[in-house]
Amino acid sequence: MKSAPRPRRRLGWVVLVLAALLALPAPAAGADDATLLRVFLKDGSSLVSFGEPAHVGDRVIFSMPTAASPNPPLHLINLPADRVDWDRTDRYSTSARASHYLAGRAELDYAELSNGMAEALNEVTLTTDPARRLQIVEQARRTLAAWPESHYNFRLAEVRQMLAMLDEAIADLRASTGERRFDLSLSASVEPLTIAEPLLPPPSPKEAIEAVLSAARAVDSSVERTSLLTTALVGLDRDKAALPADWVATTRATITEAMNVDVRLDQSYEALSTSTMAAADRRAKVADVRGLVRLLEQIHVRDDALGGKRPETVTALVAAVEEKLDAARRLQLARDRWAMQQPKFRKYDVSMSVPMDLFAQLKPSLENIKALAGSSPGNLTFIERISARILKLSAAIVPPDEFVAAHALLVSAVQLATQAAQVRREATLAGNMARAWDASSAAAGALMLGARAQTDIQALLRPPQLR
């Protein structure tokens, strides 16, 4: 009976086999087309995506090639995310990334792995300590076993053979060190790569146009749909030599009819928006809250009758009417408050009638000071006397909160009138033209503030209006 080979001899044999496996030639790389991904829709169709699609909130955005050419024009697609078959789209993306990796980076990574294995084996052959040799081989085995999972199982057959060789070497090295316990996990199997979703070839000219039409049906923006339909027409003209003539004619007619339908729909929705906003303006001005609520209901009824084809238009229209409804509710609240406070407002109006009439008597004299048209001593005394009386009456009146600002304006106007008379008297006595102009400015300010106070008080006495 032949004796079993010694661990040292078997290890040398394993090193030779592993070196041969590491030197095996690589399979030919495929075409690098993995940047062309697919977005699968729930209706079963798919759209080509140049690069990864972006899932942002309830939208999915990606660039779609619109022609079958090496450097195709790209169209930015913006779809509702709920129209996408995400399971299939994600599986395809995984398959595409794996294909891209296996056709490109895989060889470089495998070469790096090979170099690492070769260095480890070389170190083993130069090491005489059995424990150290076992440690080196076990570490190499762990590195090798973990590699396929993170590298899309590239060169899986070779990796499996090397793992088997290393397992034999480890078993022999353990036996030589007297170790009797074996780690069964060393022989754990590595599963082959499962292709989650078969990759599709780049679209033909006909398929590229059909994809543009599929995108036009999937988008929810009429502007984007029109743009896509126009792009499809351009594609028909560009690639007509490579397309079936009957298909071109039928597709062109279909696109033209779809664009005509869109035009008619746009006109219908524009008419809906125009008439609705005109009615909303009228009802908001009279605080017709119930009428605006009915108007919102009518928008949805009319949208349903039109087939719900312009969700973005309807959303904007509803938002605009809701804004009018909010304004109408605020206006109604203001009017209700105004009605409750009418007794106080009327009382204030009556109490202010005398001060306002007295201020009106000051206007001719103030106009003379403003224009530097001459002011007699009697006129200046008249301004001072009337102003003092207005201030005394106004001080005895407590305005409602809404009238406080207007009341203060009137008081400021009267104070400026007094100042205008005093400065005009000073200017006259001194023959000082500069002071006369100061009096003119004070008179102009008194007239302006008085007019503003009167306007504000009258506005507050009327029911609130929509601004």
Rosetta blueprint (number, residue, H / E / L):
1 M L
2 K L
3 S L
4 A L
5 P L
6 R L
7 P H
8 R H
9 R H
10 R H
11 L H
12 G H
13 W H
14 V H
15 V H
16 L H
17 V H
18 L H
19 A H
20 A H
21 L H
22 L H
23 A L
24 L L
25 P L
26 A L
27 P L
28 A L
29 A L
30 G L
31 A L
32 D L
33 D L
34 A L
35 T L
36 L E
37 L E
38 R E
39 V E
40 F E
41 L E
42 K L
43 D L
44 G L
45 S L
46 S E
47 L E
48 V E
49 S E
50 F E
51 G L
52 E L
53 P L
54 A E
55 H E
56 V E
57 G L
58 D L
59 R E
60 V E
61 I E
62 F E
63 S E
64 M E
65 P E
66 T L
67 A L
68 A L
69 S L
70 P L
71 N L
72 P L
73 P L
74 L E
75 H E
76 L E
77 I E
78 N E
79 L E
80 P E
81 A H
82 D H
83 R H
84 V E
85 D L
86 W H
87 D H
88 R H
89 T H
90 D H
91 R H
92 Y H
93 S H
94 T H
95 S H
96 A H
97 R H
98 A H
99 S H
100 H H
101 Y H
102 L H
103 A H
104 G L
105 R L
106 A H
107 E H
108 L H
109 D H
110 Y H
111 A H
112 E H
113 L H
114 S H
115 N H
116 G H
117 M H
118 A H
119 E H
120 A H
121 L H
122 N H
123 E H
124 V H
125 T H
126 L H
127 T L
128 T L
129 D L
130 P H
131 A H
132 R H
133 R H
134 L H
135 Q H
136 I H
137 V H
138 E H
139 Q H
140 A H
141 R H
142 R H
143 T H
144 L H
145 A H
146 A H
147 W H
148 P H
149 E H
150 S H
151 H L
152 Y L
153 N L
154 F L
155 R L
156 L H
157 A H
158 E H
159 V H
160 R H
161 Q H
162 M H
163 L H
164 A H
165 M H
166 L H
167 D H
168 E H
169 A H
170 I H
171 A H
172 D H
173 L H
174 R H
175 A H
176 S H
177 T L
178 G L
179 E L
180 R L
181 R L
182 F L
183 D L
184 L H
185 S H
186 L H
187 S H
188 A L
189 S L
190 V L
191 E L
192 P L
193 L L
194 T L
195 I L
196 A L
197 E L
198 P L
199 L L
200 L L
201 P L
202 P L
203 P L
204 S L
205 P H
206 K H
207 E H
208 A H
209 I H
210 E H
211 A H
212 V H
213 L H
214 S H
215 A H
216 A H
217 R H
218 A H
219 V L
220 D L
221 S L
222 S H
223 V H
224 E H
225 R H
226 T H
227 S H
228 L H
229 L H
230 T H
231 T H
232 A H
233 L H
234 V H
235 G H
236 L H
237 D H
238 R H
239 D H
240 K H
241 A H
242 A H
243 L L
244 P L
245 A H
246 D H
247 W H
248 V H
249 A H
250 T H
251 T H
252 R H
253 A H
254 T H
255 I H
256 T H
257 E H
258 A H
259 M H
260 N H
261 V H
262 D H
263 V H
264 R H
265 L H
266 D H
267 Q H
268 S H
269 Y H
270 E H
271 A H
272 L H
273 S H
274 T H
275 S H
276 T H
277 M H
278 A H
279 A H
280 A H
281 D H
282 R H
283 R H
284 A H
285 K H
286 V L
287 A L
288 D L
289 V H
290 R H
291 G H
292 L H
293 V H
294 R H
295 L H
296 L H
297 E H
298 Q H
299 I H
300 H H
301 V H
302 R H
303 D H
304 D H
305 A H
306 L L
307 G L
308 G L
309 K L
310 R L
311 P H
312 E H
313 T H
314 V H
315 T H
316 A H
317 L H
318 V H
319 A H
320 A H
321 V H
322 E H
323 E H
324 K H
325 L H
326 D H
327 A H
328 A H
329 R H
330 R H
331 L H
332 Q H
333 L H
334 A H
335 R H
336 D H
337 R H
338 W H
339 A H
340 M H
341 Q L
342 Q H
343 P H
344 K H
345 F H
346 R H
347 K H
348 Y H
349 D H
350 V H
351 S H
352 M H
353 S H
354 V H
355 P H
356 M H
357 D H
358 L H
359 F H
360 A H
361 Q H
362 L H
363 K H
364 P H
365 S H
366 L H
367 E H
368 N H
369 I H
370 K H
371 A H
372 L L
373 A L
374 G L
375 S L
376 S L
377 P H
378 G H
379 N H
380 L H
381 T H
382 F H
383 I H
384 E H
385 R H
386 I H
387 S H
388 A H
389 R H
390 I H
391 L H
392 K H
393 L H
394 S H
395 A H
396 A L
397 I L
398 V L
399 P L
400 P L
401 D H
402 E H
403 F H
404 V H
405 A H
406 A H
407 H H
408 A H
409 L H
410 L H
411 V H
412 S H
413 A H
414 V H
415 Q H
416 L H
417 A H
418 T H
419 Q H
420 A H
421 A H
422 Q H
423 V H
424 R H
425 R H
426 E H
427 A H
428 T H
429 L H
430 A H
431 G L
432 N L
433 M H
434 A H
435 R H
436 A H
437 W H
438 D H
439 A H
440 S H
441 S H
442 A H
443 A H
444 A H
445 G H
446 A H
447 L H
448 M H
449 L H
450 G H
451 A H
452 R H
453 A H
454 Q H
455 T H
456 D H
457 I H
458 Q H
459 A H
460 L H
461 L H
462 R L
463 P L
464 P L
465 Q L
466 L L
467 R L
